[in-house]
Each structure stands twice: as C-alpha cells, then as structure tokens.
Amino acid sequence: MCAMFVGRPVSPGISAPARLKSAPANFEQYLRQYQSEPPEGEKCRLEQALSEAAAELRAMANAARGAGKADLAAVLDVQLEILSDPVVKDEIIAKIRAQLPAPQAVLDTYEHYAAEFAAMDDEYFRARAADIRDAGRRVARRLLNAPAVALEDSAVVLFGGEIEPSLLAEADNGQLAGLILGQAGITSHAAIIAKSRSIPAVAVAKEVFPELADGLEVIVDGNAGAIIINPDKQERDHYQRLASDYARRQREVQAAAMLPATTVDGAKITVAANIARPQDMTVALKAGCEGVGLFRTEFVFAGRATPPTEEEQFKQYSQTVKQCGEHLCVIRTLDVGGDKPLPYINHEREQNPFLGWRGIRISLSLPELFLAQLKAILRAGCYGKVAVMLPMVACIDELHQAKQFMAEAKRQLAEQGQPFAKDVPLGIMVETPASALMADVWAQECDFFSIGTNDLIQYTLAADRGNPRVSSLYSCYHPAVLRLIKAAADAARKQGIWVSVCGEMAADPLAAALLVGFGVDKLSVNPASAPEIKAAIRRLSVAQAKEVANEVLAMTSADEVKQHAAAKIFPAALA
C-alpha cells in the first residue's frame, strides 16, 4: 500500500523508485569476537589502523580532487584532520593502558567528542558530530576487520538516523538513488556530499523510521522533503514528470552560475559564501559566489590542545582573502561558548549555554586570544578586501570595547613593523531581538550589519529547531522575525551602511526575495545553494518584492506569509 511521509528537504532532486537499505548501526558482533593483546600490542594495532585509515582517506581525497569534486575532497580532509589530532590519540592510548581493547577505546573516545559537538548550539558544529563518529568507525573497522556496508550494483535508497559521510564518498555513481536521514542530518557532511553528488535526500522524524525496512520500494523527493513508500503507477508517473522538469531546470541554473544576480529592474544583489576553511573556496568560486559573507573561524580554533598562533591564523585568513580576489572576505571572530568548549579555554559549566558566556563575550574576556585573531585578520587584509564581524553583540559597550581592541591590534602591528590593512570595516551580527530593536543605535557605530537569522529566529520565537517537539514553531516566515529584519535593514539604509543575511533563510529562494524587498544588499549562503539563489534573484523585481514584503508584515502567521509571498512573487512555482 502506498504511503507518504513528509520531512525536511536536505538535498534537492527526485529519485527513481529504488529499494531501501539500512545504514550500518554498530560493531557489537565484531567486538565480541575481538582478541585483544596486552596494552603495548594494542597500541601498535592502533598506530597501524590510524595510519591505514589516514592513507585511505588521503587517497580518496586526492581522487576526488582529481575528478574536480573539491567539496567532497574537503569533507574527506576534515576526517583526516580528526584522525591526526594528537589530543584524541593520547586519550585513546590512555584507555588502552587502562586495559580497554583498542577498538572499544577508539569508539568510546570518538563518541565522547561526538557527543560534545552534538550538544553545541551552533548548527555547523553540531553537524560535525557525524564526522567525528565516522572517523572513529573507520579506525575501528580496521582494528576489527569489519566490512563496510555492502552497496549493490543497482541503486538503493540508504536510510539511517546518521549516515557515515565516508560511506557516501566511497559509493560509486549509480549505487545510491537517495538518502533518508534523521533530523540531525540536515546540516551534516552527509548532506554536503549528497548535494555535491546530486543525491536526493530528506530528513524525517524518528517516528518514521519504524515504517522503513530493507527491500521496500521508495521514491525520495528532496525538493518537497517527502518520501513515498510502495508508489503505485500513478505516483511513479507523477514523480517521473517532476524529476524530468527538475533536471531541465537544474541544467539551466548551473549553466548560469557565473552570471551576476541582477534583478529584472536592474538591482545588483551580492551572493557570497559561508565557509569554514580556505579549502571551501574552491567550491564557492565554482558555484559563482562573490567573496565570503561569513568565514566561521571556529574551525581554525577547534581540534587543538592549544590556541592557534597569530601566524597560523594569518596563513588561513590570507589564503582565503587571496582567493576572494576583488571581492570582500568577511571574517567572524571566534564564536564559541560553554556548550562547545575548547580545551585551552576555561569554561565553567553553565545551566544555559545558549544564553551564557559565548561569542564576543569570550573574546573580550581573553585579551591575548582576541588580539592575536584581530592582528591576523588585519595582516590578511594586505592581500585583498577583508572585514571583521563580531558575533552575539548585545550591548553597545561590547562594541566600544571591541573597537579599543582593534585600535590596540593596529598599534602593536605598527610597533612591530608588520604590514596590515589600515581601514578594515567592523560590523556586528544582528542575531538577537535586542540588537535588531537597537539597530538604529548600532548603525551609527559600525560599518555594516550581518543578520544571523538562525539564532535570531531561535531567540525571537524561543524555539530550538533541533528539538523535534518545538521545531515546527521555528520559521523564518514568522511575522515577528520579518519585522525585526526589516527594522535592522531600515536602520542600515538610513545610516548608509550595507546589510547582509548569512543564515539559512538566505538560501531559501522565496525568503531571499522577501529579504531583497526589505532592502538587504547581500546574501551569504552555503556555496551549493548559490546558483539557485542567483537564478531566483534574476527572476525577481525589487519593486514587486518591496510591495509583497510590506504586505506580509501585517499578517499573523508564518503559513499565511509563505502562501501569500509564493503566490505573488513566484506564482509559476505553484503551478
């Protein structure tokens, strides 16, 4: 009997009907059969397994680069960095010396770090939990001589609450028709690989998984976020037509990726990239991104026993700035908190880390750390256009203090004879209702705004989208959220500073149209989303977007806003 379940889109596209196959769950059977040696022997086994796993990943990453799949190579590079972390290795060895078998020590250690990342409030870091588990499983598989999941010659739809990114990376073309993930998979590296390889993917609630079983036939609609189990002929024919139409549109969008995002009435909207590492720029440039709207520097600080030096940071930032060419690179200062501790920062346990010691508050409390980062950014500015963006600023005093640190960083560099950019724009992230409501004051004190809609929505609606019980309340179309965005954009325009949006809202074509209507100058998105957003803007009239944006402000629900905007701005999409 045909059944449909609706979840959330992860990777666009529509699969052909294919059989379900469950992703691997655990190593229990192999752990029971494992014959351990004394600690020194287990340590030798660990060294060999780490070396073999790293060599395997390195070969896969090089092959991906050779095939022009830089985004896939970047994911594999992340796993290589995880495997080479000396702190993690030392913890594994300590467990082995405490008489734990090497495979169990590996799995326990990586699971510990994965759990820490999964508890973080920043969605990017939450999604890295799967990479950490995947790295551990790769090493454990070597130690246990356990096979990876065997994919068939004919395409299957793989399903599981968490799917190993490397499994997707290793699969041959034609082996995967689609993916069904748990809710945590929305921003995972599995999602990135799925988008890179054009594999349709949907995230569903955990209640759906009991309805899935190996061998059932399914269609994955990654555009609508739906899965259709045991489709009948009518459903098959319907989705085949949708798939053909989507493939045609995608060919057109990708062919025009390098064209500017200029509206039908002549307004130029900048579409920039959200990145975490210099390596991400390869994908961003290929997707037609115009510079970087958000460089998440947390990746530079994570996975280390000591903070990165000024020189180490300078190399990362300058490499990225060079790749931006004539375009701006906006670098966000360190945005961590008690929910995502770094070993070299003394975090006290907080009852609510979402509202605690995080973002700019940490930087201002750690002068040496903050100065080193600012100096590295200023030095990188010699190689192109760079801007500094401060996260989670809620009080005007915080901005004043940050300006004092900028002045001190410049003074020190001048004293040291180091070349640096003298006029680096300083902006803030508008990601709390307080900063949006006080935007008129902020606009007089800084050079630009970047609206971080992920946190702004969460704090405005008091709804964590990672919590399935309230995630339905989380919507970028809620009128309260839209009013705050408009207030910030109006204040920026009045003061003559530019305003961007760097949350996931910017990657939604319909929401992006409303943002343009509110006067947003720049959209910063995951590189994979850039071609589609640029294409949507080229179909847009700013005059019409402004009219609709003003109309929806008087509405009372997110559903009402979305339906009205879709009918007025992109009516053809509803046909």
Buried (B, 14 or more C-beta within 10 A) or exposed (E): EEEEBEBBBBBBBBBBBBBBBBBBEEBEEBBEEBEBEEBEEBBEBBEEBBEBBBEBBBEBBEBBBEEEBBBBBBBBBBBBBBBEBEEBBEBBBEBBEEEBBBBBBBBBBBBEBBEBBBBBBBBBBBBBBBBBBBBBBBBBBBBBEBEBBEBEEEBBBBBBBBBBBBBBBBBEEEBBBBBBBBBBBBBBBBBBBBBBBEBBBBBBBEEBBEEBEEEBBBBBBBBBBBBBBEBEEEBBEBBBEBBEEBEEEBEEBBEBBEEBBBBEEEBEBBBBBBBBBBBBBBBBBBBBBBBBBBBBBBBBBBBBEEBBEBEBBBBBBBBBBBBBEEBBBBBBBBBBBBBBBBEEBEBEEBEEBBEBBBBBBBBBEBEEBBBBBBBBBBBBBBBBBBBBBBBBBBEBEBBEBBBEBBEBBBEBBEEEEBEBBEEBBBBBBBBBBEBBBBBBEBBEBBBBBBBBBBBBBBBBBEBBBBEEEEBEBBBBBBBEBBBBBBBBBBBBBEBEBBBBBBBBBBBBBBBBBBBBBBBBBBBBBBBBBBBBBBBBBBBBBBEBBBEBBEBBEEBEEBEBBBBBBBEBBBEEEEE
